[in-house]
Amino acid sequence: MEPRRLVTRLTELLGCRYPVVQTGMGYVAGARLVSATSAAGGLGILAAATMSLQQMTAAIREVRERTDAPFGVNLRSDADDARERIDVLIREGVRVASFAMAPRRELIARLKDAGVLTVPSVGARRHAEKVAAWGVDAVIVQGGEGGGHTGAVPTTVLLPQVVDAVDIPVIAAGGFCDGRGLVAALSYGACGIAMGTRFLLTSDSTVGEDVKRVYLDGAETVVTTRVDGVPHRVLRTPFVDSLERSRLRLPRAIANGARFRRLSGLSWAAMIREGRRMRHGRDLTWAQVLQAANTPMLLRAAMVDGRADLGVMASGQVVRLIEDLPSCAELIDRIMSEAHAVLDRLEGLDRSPRP
């Protein structure tokens, strides 16, 4: 039996049944996971930043073949072919364009004119205020508990700051995996939750079973700068410990950058521009900057090749609460049933004034 709906500004904006978003995780959020999430009533987001333009187009069409529910696509706003990718989203009728970094104003305007919703992720109040002023439709706010690139401010502190600062819908990310978390996010003023690690650990995720088992076997997370020079929350493994101990050498960073360039189709000029942006305001060597290109290769080693011993596995702290691998449909049904149970319990509290 389908759980009761929970109508929020997010469901009204996106056209999905439930206020639950699956984030665009590189090498994880492919057509199968995205379509399963959207078909189950959430919003799946395709991770296109690690795909070529042709791969992205094919993946969008595969999602379309699997479901007619709305879904999103995650893009890099600084990619050389960003405008071409946006043209594909418009042509293919994609509902949402998601960005890990703030999209340029002209890209927001292009998407808005075509009726595509723009939903960037932010990790600070000032970033939310900036993109809201530029006209984005909603923001995903990730606190420090989240996986991948993350800040130091926890969701419970960051989320109310952003909710109070902007008038657009706010989606909470970082530390969510169940219905209790959804209700907590709603109580702070968010209109839904976004989850990465929880959706990675589903039966619809194409990540190898051996890698999923590493996540489930009581793994701990650590925030390291040794992957790409900026804080990155990953599972703590012997390989990550070895990265922490090793010296970062320029020849290896260049070699890894070349490998990613061949896979992604990015130009050296684009990678150098990204490196300059990374260096701005940070005390990074050029070896650290070039090592940033190694991140997709390390993620791919684990998520695609199944080499947990040689790859990096981004993970939120919430991994310690996850014990099973449900389908996306089972997960979302469970979350909504839990949320309604919590709301019913709260509704039953005695709120009468003291005598």
Solvent accessible surface area in square Angstrom, and as a share of the most:
residue,aa,sasa,rsa
1,M,239,1.07
2,E,105,0.47
3,P,18,0.11
4,R,139,0.51
5,R,127,0.46
6,L,28,0.14
7,V,89,0.51
8,T,22,0.13
9,R,128,0.47
10,L,0,0.00
11,T,3,0.02
12,E,126,0.57
13,L,42,0.21
14,L,2,0.01
15,G,55,0.52
16,C,5,0.03
17,R,83,0.30
18,Y,1,0.00
19,P,0,0.00
20,V,0,0.00
21,V,1,0.01
22,Q,0,0.00
23,T,32,0.18
24,G,22,0.21
25,M,33,0.15
26,G,23,0.22
27,Y,38,0.14
28,V,6,0.03
29,A,2,0.01
30,G,23,0.22
31,A,10,0.08
32,R,97,0.36
33,L,1,0.00
34,V,0,0.00
35,S,4,0.03
36,A,24,0.19
37,T,0,0.00
38,S,1,0.01
39,A,55,0.43
40,A,9,0.07
41,G,3,0.02
42,G,1,0.01
43,L,4,0.02
44,G,0,0.00
45,I,2,0.01
46,L,0,0.00
47,A,3,0.02
48,A,0,0.00
49,A,33,0.26
50,T,28,0.16
51,M,35,0.16
52,S,26,0.17
53,L,35,0.17
54,Q,130,0.58
55,Q,101,0.45
56,M,0,0.00
57,T,19,0.11
58,A,61,0.48
59,A,11,0.09
60,I,0,0.00
61,R,118,0.43
62,E,67,0.30
63,V,0,0.00
64,R,84,0.31
65,E,149,0.67
66,R,125,0.46
67,T,15,0.09
68,D,139,0.72
69,A,20,0.15
70,P,33,0.21
71,F,0,0.00
72,G,0,0.00
73,V,0,0.00
74,N,17,0.09
75,L,3,0.02
76,R,77,0.28
77,S,6,0.04
78,D,25,0.13
79,A,13,0.10
80,D,80,0.41
81,D,30,0.16
82,A,3,0.02
83,R,125,0.46
84,E,93,0.42
85,R,18,0.06
86,I,1,0.01
87,D,55,0.29
88,V,8,0.04
89,L,0,0.00
90,I,47,0.24
91,R,151,0.55
92,E,33,0.15
93,G,45,0.43
94,V,4,0.02
95,R,87,0.32
96,V,1,0.00
97,A,0,0.00
98,S,3,0.02
99,F,1,0.00
100,A,72,0.56
101,M,80,0.36
102,A,39,0.30
103,P,1,0.00
104,R,98,0.36
105,R,146,0.53
106,E,88,0.39
107,L,0,0.00
108,I,2,0.01
109,A,51,0.39
110,R,84,0.31
111,L,0,0.00
112,K,98,0.42
113,D,125,0.65
114,A,39,0.30
115,G,50,0.48
116,V,8,0.05
117,L,19,0.09
118,T,1,0.01
119,V,4,0.02
120,P,0,0.00
121,S,37,0.24
122,V,12,0.07
123,G,37,0.36
124,A,18,0.14
125,R,109,0.40
126,R,165,0.60
127,H,71,0.32
128,A,0,0.00
129,E,68,0.31
130,K,86,0.37
131,V,0,0.00
132,A,25,0.20
133,A,83,0.64
134,W,73,0.25
135,G,24,0.23
136,V,5,0.03
137,D,30,0.15
138,A,0,0.00
139,V,0,0.00
140,I,7,0.04
141,V,0,0.00
142,Q,44,0.20
143,G,0,0.00
144,G,8,0.08
145,E,39,0.17
146,G,5,0.05
147,G,27,0.26
148,G,12,0.12
149,H,100,0.45
150,T,19,0.11
151,G,44,0.43
152,A,102,0.79
153,V,61,0.35
154,P,56,0.35
155,T,6,0.03
156,T,76,0.44
157,V,71,0.41
158,L,4,0.02
159,L,1,0.01
160,P,37,0.24
161,Q,70,0.31
162,V,0,0.00
163,V,34,0.20
164,D,120,0.62
165,A,30,0.24
166,V,15,0.09
167,D,129,0.67
168,I,32,0.16
169,P,12,0.08
170,V,6,0.03
171,I,3,0.01
172,A,0,0.00
173,A,4,0.03
174,G,10,0.09
175,G,38,0.36
176,F,20,0.08
177,C,14,0.08
178,D,22,0.12
179,G,0,0.00
180,R,153,0.56
181,G,12,0.12
182,L,0,0.00
183,V,11,0.06
184,A,44,0.34
185,A,1,0.01
186,L,42,0.21
187,S,91,0.59
188,Y,87,0.33
189,G,42,0.41
190,A,7,0.05
191,C,8,0.05
192,G,0,0.00
193,I,0,0.00
194,A,1,0.01
195,M,5,0.02
196,G,18,0.17
197,T,14,0.08
198,R,8,0.03
199,F,0,0.00
200,L,5,0.03
201,L,0,0.00
202,T,0,0.00
203,S,61,0.39
204,D,31,0.16
205,S,2,0.01
206,T,83,0.48
207,V,3,0.02
208,G,31,0.30
209,E,112,0.50
210,D,115,0.59
211,V,0,0.00
212,K,2,0.01
213,R,126,0.46
214,V,50,0.28
215,Y,1,0.00
216,L,26,0.13
217,D,94,0.49
218,G,48,0.46
219,A,14,0.11
220,E,97,0.43
221,T,29,0.17
222,V,34,0.20
223,V,63,0.36
224,T,2,0.01
225,T,66,0.38
226,R,63,0.23
227,V,0,0.00
228,D,5,0.02
229,G,10,0.09
230,V,20,0.11
231,P,63,0.40
232,H,4,0.02
233,R,28,0.10
234,V,0,0.00
235,L,0,0.00
236,R,136,0.50
237,T,14,0.08
238,P,116,0.73
239,F,41,0.17
240,V,2,0.01
241,D,38,0.20
242,S,40,0.26
243,L,11,0.06
244,E,78,0.35
245,R,182,0.66
246,S,40,0.26
247,R,178,0.65
248,L,34,0.17
249,R,135,0.49
250,L,80,0.40
251,P,99,0.62
252,R,100,0.36
253,A,0,0.00
254,I,79,0.40
255,A,54,0.42
256,N,16,0.08
257,G,0,0.00
258,A,25,0.19
259,R,112,0.41
260,F,17,0.07
261,R,88,0.32
262,R,168,0.61
263,L,78,0.39
264,S,14,0.09
265,G,65,0.63
266,L,35,0.18
267,S,40,0.26
268,W,89,0.31
269,A,56,0.43
270,A,8,0.06
271,M,22,0.10
272,I,73,0.37
273,R,98,0.36
274,E,37,0.16
275,G,2,0.02
276,R,153,0.56
277,R,112,0.41
278,M,18,0.08
279,R,87,0.32
280,H,156,0.70
281,G,81,0.78
282,R,123,0.45
283,D,146,0.75
284,L,16,0.08
285,T,79,0.46
286,W,100,0.35
287,A,13,0.10
288,Q,39,0.17
289,V,7,0.04
290,L,32,0.16
291,Q,1,0.00
292,A,20,0.15
293,A,13,0.10
294,N,6,0.03
295,T,10,0.06
296,P,17,0.11
297,M,13,0.06
298,L,18,0.09
299,L,26,0.13
300,R,72,0.26
301,A,18,0.14
302,A,0,0.00
303,M,9,0.04
304,V,77,0.44
305,D,87,0.45
306,G,31,0.30
307,R,108,0.40
308,A,21,0.16
309,D,82,0.42
310,L,87,0.43
311,G,0,0.00
312,V,0,0.00
313,M,1,0.00
314,A,28,0.22
315,S,1,0.01
316,G,3,0.03
317,Q,85,0.38
318,V,11,0.06
319,V,4,0.02
320,R,137,0.50
321,L,113,0.56
322,I,6,0.03
323,E,154,0.69
324,D,54,0.28
325,L,49,0.24
326,P,8,0.05
327,S,28,0.18
328,C,0,0.00
329,A,50,0.39
330,E,103,0.46
331,L,1,0.00
332,I,0,0.00
333,D,55,0.29
334,R,90,0.33
335,I,0,0.00
336,M,0,0.00
337,S,62,0.40
338,E,57,0.25
339,A,0,0.00
340,H,17,0.08
341,A,57,0.44
342,V,17,0.10
343,L,57,0.29
344,D,77,0.40
345,R,148,0.54
346,L,79,0.40
347,E,121,0.54
348,G,65,0.63
349,L,103,0.51
350,D,125,0.65
351,R,182,0.67
352,S,75,0.49
353,P,124,0.78
354,R,227,0.83
355,P,182,1.14
